[in-house]
Amino acid sequence: MKEFDLLFTKGHIIDPKNNINQVMDIAIKDGRIAQVASRIENDTATQVIDIDGLYLTPGLIDMHVHVYHTREPETLSVIADHHSFRSGVTTMVDTGTAGAKHFLHFKRTVMDTSKTRILAFVNIVKSGMLGPFEQDINEMDAELAASIVLAYPEFCVGIKTAHYWVTKPWDDEHPPWEAVDRALEASDICKKPMMVDFWHRPDRTYQELLQKMQPGDIHTHVYAQQFPILDEHNKPNDFLFEARERGINFDLGHGAGSFWFRQAIPAYEGGFAPDSISTDLHIGNINGVVHDMITTMSKLLVMGMPLQEVIYRSTYAPANEIARPELGHLSIGAEADIAVLQLQEGQFGYVDCGQGKIIGNQRLTCELTVRAGEIVYDVSGRTALLWEDAPDSYWQIRYPENQG
């Protein structure tokens, strides 16, 4: 019997948690990382995959998606397994599509049946999103939302508040801070972070929001057009750095309307990068402007973010934000979630939510993905034999599990 099940050789490993950024071999046994070394003999593994010229990273974590696709009557969600692995993503975090009222259905019909690891922020609105109920403060039950997080800690990572932005003037039925305040209350009960999707307006400002937020909380859509992140000199405002110093995390959350180069590039060049990179993937943006996680990461890359930082903000940084330190790295004993990426050189265009374009000379693509030690995506057939050399079992159609 071989010592290892799977061995990747000659790949350039980027593992920010363990400060690895060099060509190394990595071996997997029983679904977990078994060894990382400069050289591991090929005859120690049942299957050996040469990835010379490619990058090997921890499986990517997209910490802002919508994947509760079984919800009725209305949803913007995508099917996780259809979009995760082809982008190197092994963990997706649904951000508030389900509230307490529907969480168990979400778990039973999506989380429990997906090969992608799916975690969730529970919406402070018990009916979740989308609908007019998001403006109803009677739907915002802090104790109920927190009880779901406490009852299912293996799936729930925090509380989400979003889309409470009444267009008419505030009144007794629509106090301006009610959604945020109740989400903060729920977060305090369950001792998990709050994620906020917020609309800035004169009587409910962004600066006030950041002051309300607690250390460990997450503000998503950081480069959205509505936030006054730039001062009169087109530099990041001081209050952003002050909030970060207090422990507030800023997530990219690209989405269909929340990423603008006119915000992102001056902010980044002024020293204000997102703490985590995420897509806000849903059916309204998979064909543009988001597409997928790997394209979103490429946008940060061509904005000037070093590759190792792009990987860090897509793996170990989000793992820490959602208090899942067991994820996002390649430590010995960790579950073997792996992305094998290619860094292409050429001329590539990327667009933002206003159809503004940037031209860059690099692009990341995903070649292969491993989830818990199983190869779940292999676009170039690196694990396959040439057809002439295939055994008799070649005649059997072999689809990955759940994809037939």
Order of alpha helices (4+ residues) and beta strands (2+ residues): beta-beta-beta-beta-beta-beta-alpha-beta-alpha-beta-alpha-beta-alpha-beta-alpha-beta-alpha-beta-alpha-alpha-alpha-alpha-beta-beta-beta
